[in-house]
């Protein structure tokens, strides 16, 4: 599985949000910059070839749905890269950064600790 291009990620974010969609229903959600129907259709087909998207056929019409979950993709490519590139492969350094820069509260940290304890 390969990392997606910026445009492919943009299309996947829309599909993850919609859960399943026809291209015509996705097009209006791309407004900055707007994407043409043919562009979205081409990107969706590329995503299908890469194994990220599947479809159900209704005659000549296709309803697309994600095969790869947003969480899986984030863990595999996004979060791993950020932690590796900026926090020396340390999730502790990542959390410390947010705590030191007041981006996370003590209550949120306690909630995270509680989640960790529940997993054990």
N, CA, C and O of each residue as an XYZ file, in Angstrom:
480
protein
N       0.842     -1.176      0.000
C       0.000      0.000      0.000
C       0.888      1.240      0.000
O       1.840      1.349      0.772
N       0.552      2.151     -0.873
C       1.376      3.358     -1.002
C       0.657      4.580     -0.447
O      -0.571      4.621     -0.367
N       1.455      5.575     -0.067
C       0.908      6.841      0.405
C       0.220      7.539     -0.761
O       0.666      7.456     -1.905
N      -0.863      8.221     -0.450
C      -1.646      8.893     -1.483
C      -1.104     10.284     -1.774
O      -0.416     10.886     -0.950
N      -1.427     10.780     -2.962
C      -1.103     12.167     -3.303
C      -2.043     13.088     -2.513
O      -3.020     12.628     -1.921
N      -1.742     14.373     -2.510
C      -2.572     15.341     -1.784
C      -4.012     15.327     -2.303
O      -4.949     15.347     -1.505
N      -4.203     15.295     -3.603
C      -5.553     15.267     -4.183
C      -6.272     13.960     -3.856
O      -7.471     13.963     -3.577
N      -5.551     12.853     -3.889
C      -6.161     11.571     -3.533
C      -6.596     11.582     -2.070
O      -7.675     11.090     -1.738
N      -5.765     12.139     -1.199
C      -6.143     12.250      0.209
C      -7.387     13.128      0.376
O      -8.261     12.827      1.188
N      -7.457     14.203     -0.392
C      -8.611     15.103     -0.329
C      -9.892     14.348     -0.712
O     -10.918     14.490     -0.047
N      -9.833     13.556     -1.768
C     -10.991     12.776     -2.197
C     -11.332     11.723     -1.146
O     -12.506     11.497     -0.853
N     -10.322     11.085     -0.584
C     -10.573     10.072      0.448
C     -11.215     10.696      1.686
O     -12.102     10.089      2.286
N     -10.785     11.895      2.078
C     -11.394     12.549      3.249
C     -12.894     12.758      3.031
O     -13.692     12.569      3.948
N     -13.268     13.146      1.820
C     -14.691     13.320      1.505
C     -15.398     11.973      1.560
O     -16.480     11.872      2.139
N     -14.813     10.948      0.975
C     -15.446      9.629      0.952
C     -15.540      9.045      2.366
O     -16.550      8.432      2.711
N     -14.503      9.227      3.182
C     -14.576      8.755      4.574
C     -15.727      9.440      5.307
O     -16.446      8.809      6.082
N     -15.891     10.728      5.053
C     -16.957     11.481      5.718
C     -18.330     11.010      5.238
O     -19.248     10.848      6.042
N     -18.468     10.793      3.943
C     -19.765     10.397      3.368
C     -20.052      8.901      3.554
O     -21.212      8.490      3.534
N     -19.022      8.098      3.731
C     -19.069      6.650      3.908
C     -19.354      5.883      2.612
O     -18.779      4.818      2.386
N     -20.214      6.405      1.784
C     -20.432      5.873      0.437
C     -21.035      6.996     -0.390
O     -21.808      7.809      0.117
N     -20.677      7.034     -1.666
C     -21.146      8.166     -2.477
C     -20.958      7.909     -3.957
O     -20.109      7.123     -4.378
N     -21.773      8.595     -4.725
C     -21.595      8.672     -6.166
C     -20.697      9.879     -6.432
O     -20.682     10.830     -5.651
N     -19.953      9.840     -7.531
C     -19.065     10.962     -7.865
C     -19.852     12.268     -7.918
O     -19.380     13.291     -7.423
N     -21.039     12.246     -8.509
C     -21.841     13.470     -8.648
C     -22.183     14.092     -7.292
O     -22.358     15.306     -7.194
N     -22.277     13.269     -6.250
C     -22.568     13.789     -4.911
C     -21.319     14.316     -4.213
O     -21.415     15.111     -3.278
N     -20.160     13.878     -4.664
C     -18.908     14.320     -4.062
C     -18.438     15.657     -4.629
O     -17.880     16.481     -3.904
N     -18.664     15.870     -5.921
C     -18.135     17.044     -6.619
C     -18.447     18.365     -5.915
O     -17.545     19.192     -5.793
N     -19.680     18.611     -5.444
C     -19.969     19.905     -4.805
C     -19.177     20.165     -3.518
O     -19.087     21.306     -3.066
N     -18.614     19.126     -2.938
C     -17.876     19.290     -1.683
C     -16.447     19.787     -1.890
O     -15.756     20.120     -0.928
N     -16.016     19.836     -3.124
C     -14.681     20.356     -3.453
C     -14.835     21.778     -3.959
O     -15.131     22.007     -5.132
N     -14.632     22.727     -3.059
C     -14.872     24.118     -3.462
C     -13.653     25.016     -3.350
O     -13.719     26.186     -3.726
N     -12.551     24.502     -2.847
C     -11.383     25.367     -2.676
C     -10.100     24.624     -3.027
O      -9.428     24.162     -2.105
N      -9.722     24.479     -4.258
C     -10.414     24.907     -5.474
C     -11.453     23.869     -5.871
O     -11.372     22.716     -5.448
N     -12.437     24.271     -6.688
C     -13.431     23.310     -7.166
C     -12.783     22.255     -8.068
O     -11.841     22.542     -8.807
N     -13.298     21.054     -7.992
C     -12.808     19.981     -8.862
C     -13.917     19.599     -9.833
O     -15.083     19.510     -9.449
N     -13.554     19.374    -11.082
C     -14.493     18.975    -12.121
C     -14.901     17.517    -11.905
O     -14.144     16.729    -11.337
N     -16.081     17.174    -12.355
C     -16.595     15.807    -12.258
C     -15.586     14.794    -12.801
O     -15.315     13.782    -12.155
N     -15.031     15.061    -13.983
C     -14.087     14.115    -14.599
C     -12.830     13.942    -13.751
O     -12.267     12.849    -13.694
N     -12.389     15.005    -13.097
C     -11.202     14.928    -12.233
C     -11.479     14.018    -11.050
O     -10.683     13.131    -10.744
N     -12.616     14.236    -10.378
C     -12.972     13.397     -9.225
C     -13.147     11.952     -9.668
O     -12.701     11.034     -8.979
N     -13.782     11.745    -10.795
C     -13.993     10.399    -11.314
C     -12.659      9.688    -11.581
O     -12.497      8.516    -11.241
N     -11.725     10.392    -12.181
C     -10.403      9.817    -12.461
C      -9.671      9.480    -11.160
O      -9.078      8.408    -11.039
N      -9.714     10.382    -10.204
C      -9.042     10.145     -8.916
C      -9.660      8.939     -8.212
O      -8.943      8.096     -7.672
N     -10.985      8.858     -8.218
C     -11.675      7.722     -7.586
C     -11.261      6.405     -8.234
O     -11.013      5.419     -7.540
N     -11.185      6.388     -9.554
C     -10.775      5.153    -10.246
C      -9.331      4.790     -9.899
O      -9.010      3.612     -9.742
N      -8.458      5.796     -9.779
C      -7.071      5.535     -9.360
C      -7.037      4.972     -7.937
O      -6.270      4.054     -7.643
N      -7.863      5.522     -7.071
C      -7.933      5.021     -5.694
C      -8.437      3.581     -5.658
O      -8.011      2.779     -4.826
N      -9.339      3.272     -6.564
C      -9.839      1.896     -6.648
C      -8.728      0.951     -7.107
O      -8.577     -0.145     -6.567
N      -7.957      1.376     -8.097
C      -6.829      0.560     -8.574
C      -5.785      0.341     -7.480
O      -5.147     -0.711     -7.421
N      -5.616      1.341     -6.617
C      -4.638      1.241     -5.526
C      -5.173      0.438     -4.337
O      -4.425      0.162     -3.400
N      -6.444      0.062     -4.359
C      -7.013     -0.752     -3.293
C      -7.599      0.035     -2.136
O      -7.875     -0.541     -1.084
N      -7.795      1.324     -2.302
C      -8.348      2.156     -1.235
C      -9.871      2.249     -1.294
O     -10.519      2.503     -0.278
N     -10.440      2.044     -2.479
C     -11.861      2.273     -2.719
C     -12.452      1.080     -3.454
O     -11.799      0.462     -4.295
N     -13.701      0.767     -3.122
C     -14.454     -0.239     -3.851
C     -15.709      0.409     -4.404
O     -15.982      1.577     -4.130
N     -16.474     -0.346     -5.183
C     -17.722      0.217     -5.707
C     -18.793     -0.849     -5.846
O     -18.514     -2.042     -5.961
N     -20.035     -0.370     -5.831
C     -21.196     -1.187     -6.165
C     -21.730     -0.624     -7.477
O     -21.929      0.584     -7.604
N     -21.958     -1.490     -8.442
C     -22.449     -1.041     -9.746
C     -23.964     -1.148     -9.801
O     -24.553     -2.157     -9.411
N     -24.569     -0.095    -10.291
C     -26.011     -0.059    -10.563
C     -26.148      0.335    -12.030
O     -26.290      1.517    -12.347
N     -26.106     -0.631    -12.909
C     -26.072     -0.345    -14.340
C     -24.747      0.323    -14.672
O     -23.684     -0.230    -14.389
N     -24.802      1.511    -15.271
C     -23.582      2.259    -15.614
C     -23.129      3.179    -14.484
O     -22.106      3.852    -14.604
N     -23.876      3.210    -13.403
C     -23.566      4.097    -12.284
C     -22.833      3.317    -11.200
O     -23.133      2.151    -10.943
N     -21.858      3.986    -10.564
C     -21.085      3.343     -9.505
C     -21.191      4.135     -8.212
O     -21.027      5.355     -8.189
N     -21.468      3.413     -7.145
C     -21.451      4.006     -5.811
C     -20.161      3.538     -5.142
O     -19.908      2.339     -5.024
N     -19.360      4.489     -4.713
C     -18.035      4.177     -4.167
C     -18.054      4.185     -2.649
O     -18.844      4.894     -2.025
N     -17.171      3.385     -2.066
C     -17.037      3.312     -0.613
C     -15.576      3.030     -0.275
O     -14.870      2.389     -1.053
N     -15.125      3.505      0.880
C     -13.729      3.261      1.260
C     -13.512      1.811      1.687
O     -14.339      1.228      2.389
N     -12.417      1.253      1.264
C     -11.996     -0.073      1.726
C     -11.015      0.105      2.887
O     -11.039     -0.651      3.859
N     -10.165      1.105      2.768
C      -9.178      1.413      3.807
C      -9.789      2.454      4.745
O     -10.280      3.489      4.294
N      -9.756      2.181      6.036
C     -10.335      3.112      7.001
C      -9.435      4.333      7.191
O      -8.224      4.282      6.978
N     -10.059      5.409      7.592
C      -9.320      6.643      7.860
C      -8.291      6.405      8.967
O      -7.165      6.894      8.881
N      -8.668      5.665      9.991
C      -7.768      5.386     11.116
C      -6.545      4.599     10.661
O      -5.422      4.901     11.066
N      -6.761      3.592      9.823
C      -5.641      2.794      9.323
C      -4.682      3.674      8.532
O      -3.468      3.621      8.732
N      -5.232      4.482      7.635
C      -4.386      5.349      6.805
C      -3.619      6.345      7.669
O      -2.422      6.550      7.466
N      -4.295      6.960      8.623
C      -3.628      7.926      9.500
C      -2.488      7.266     10.259
O      -1.393      7.823     10.342
N      -2.733      6.092     10.810
C      -1.695      5.396     11.574
C      -0.536      4.963     10.691
O       0.624      5.024     11.099
N      -0.856      4.528      9.488
C       0.176      3.988      8.604
C       1.040      5.076      7.980
O       2.248      4.893      7.831
N       0.444      6.197      7.616
C       1.177      7.205      6.854
C       1.281      8.560      7.554
O       2.372      9.125      7.630
N       0.194      9.079      8.057
C       0.189     10.448      8.557
C       0.865     10.546      9.918
O       1.877     11.232     10.065
N       0.316      9.871     10.895
C       0.835      9.985     12.258
C       2.259      9.444     12.362
O       3.113     10.045     13.013
N       2.502      8.325     11.726
C       3.842      7.722     11.757
C       4.886      8.683     11.193
O       5.984      8.793     11.737
N       4.551      9.380     10.107
C       5.482     10.326      9.493
C       5.719     11.530     10.403
O       6.860     11.953     10.591
N       4.658     12.074     10.960
C       4.790     13.237     11.846
C       5.629     12.880     13.075
O       6.546     13.614     13.445
N       5.308     11.754     13.698
C       6.065     11.342     14.892
C       7.519     11.070     14.524
O       8.427     11.436     15.271
N       7.743     10.439     13.393
C       9.109     10.154     12.963
C       9.893     11.397     12.593
O      11.045     11.550     12.997
N       9.276     12.289     11.825
C       9.976     13.473     11.325
C      10.175     14.556     12.377
O      11.183     15.263     12.349
N       9.236     14.698     13.298
C       9.272     15.842     14.210
C       9.447     15.485     15.688
O       9.761     16.357     16.498
N       9.248     14.211     16.048
C       9.303     13.853     17.463
C      10.196     12.653     17.739
O       9.977     11.925     18.707
N      11.201     12.443     16.894
C      12.197     11.379     17.084
C      11.568     10.008     17.319
O      12.043      9.231     18.147
N      10.496      9.722     16.583
C       9.786      8.436     16.707
C       9.267      8.175     18.119
O       9.136      7.020     18.526
N       8.973      9.229     18.864
C       8.517      9.088     20.247
C       7.137      9.712     20.430
O       6.964     10.922     20.287
N       6.159      8.865     20.749
C       4.814      9.387     21.031
C       4.819     10.172     22.341
O       4.011     11.081     22.529
N       5.727      9.819     23.239
C       5.884     10.580     24.488
C       6.287     12.017     24.167
O       5.753     12.961     24.749
N       7.229     12.181     23.241
C       7.633     13.529     22.832
C       6.476     14.292     22.195
O       6.344     15.501     22.389
N       5.648     13.595     21.443
C       4.482     14.213     20.817
C       3.514     14.737     21.875
O       3.089     15.891     21.816
N       3.169     13.892     22.835
C       2.242     14.304     23.893
C       2.869     15.407     24.741
O       2.178     16.350     25.126
N       4.150     15.306     25.036
C       4.845     16.342     25.812
C       4.794     17.689     25.097
O       4.614     18.730     25.729
N       4.952     17.661     23.781
C       4.880     18.893     23.001
C       3.526     19.579     23.200
O       3.456     20.785     23.439
N       2.461     18.793     23.096
C       1.124     19.379     23.259
C       0.901     19.886     24.684
O       0.268     20.923     24.883
N       1.415     19.164     25.663
C       1.262     19.595     27.054
C       2.056     20.876     27.320
O       1.547     21.802     27.951
N       3.287     20.927     26.846
C       4.139     22.095     27.074
C       3.618     23.342     26.370
O       3.824     24.458     26.847
N       2.949     23.157     25.248
C       2.427     24.289     24.491
C       0.947     24.544     24.772
O       0.268     25.253     24.028
N       0.468     23.950     25.861
C      -0.909     24.136     26.328
C      -1.942     23.845     25.248
O      -2.956     24.533     25.136
N      -1.671     22.827     24.468
C      -2.610     22.400     23.429
C      -3.486     21.254     23.931
O      -4.432     20.843     23.260
N      -3.155     20.742     25.125
C      -3.920     19.660     25.733
C      -4.029     19.953     27.220
O      -3.067     20.394     27.849
N      -5.198     19.708     27.773
C      -5.423     20.016     29.189
C      -5.083     18.817     30.059
O      -4.930     17.698     29.568
N      -4.968     19.066     31.357
C      -4.714     17.986     32.317
C      -5.864     16.976     32.285
O      -5.637     15.770     32.385
N      -7.097     17.468     32.145
C      -8.248     16.558     32.071
C      -8.158     15.658     30.836
O      -8.458     14.467     30.909
N      -7.751     16.225     29.719
C      -7.603     15.424     28.500
C      -6.489     14.392     28.661
O      -6.613     13.266     28.182
N      -5.395     14.775     29.339
C      -4.314     13.816     29.586
C      -4.792     12.679     30.494
O      -4.448     11.518     30.271
N      -5.584     13.013     31.517
C      -6.135     11.969     32.389
C      -7.048     11.032     31.597
O      -7.053      9.822     31.821
N      -7.813     11.598     30.681
C      -8.693     10.787     29.841
C      -7.871      9.837     28.969
O      -8.233      8.673     28.801
N      -6.770     10.334     28.418
C      -5.876      9.495     27.605
C      -5.281      8.377     28.459
O      -5.228      7.224     28.030
N      -4.830      8.724     29.678
C      -4.281      7.712     30.578
C      -5.326      6.651     30.911
O      -5.009      5.464     30.978
N      -6.556      7.073     31.117
C      -7.642      6.139     31.402
C      -7.854      5.188     30.233
O      -8.047      3.989     30.430
N      -7.820      5.719     29.022
C      -7.963      4.869     27.828
C      -6.824      3.842     27.737
O      -7.045      2.681     27.393
N      -5.615      4.291     28.051
C      -4.448      3.395     28.019
C      -4.608      2.288     29.055
O      -4.339      1.121     28.771
N      -5.042      2.656     30.248
C      -5.222      1.677     31.330
C      -6.298      0.657     30.969
O      -6.168     -0.521     31.302
N      -7.353      1.094     30.295
C      -8.439      0.191     29.899
C      -7.973     -0.833     28.881
O      -8.511     -1.939     28.822
N      -6.976     -0.477     28.078
C      -6.450     -1.382     27.035
C      -5.606     -2.507     27.630
O      -5.422     -3.545     26.994
N      -5.092     -2.309     28.841
C      -4.190     -3.301     29.439
C      -4.926     -4.533     29.910
O      -4.306     -5.458     30.436
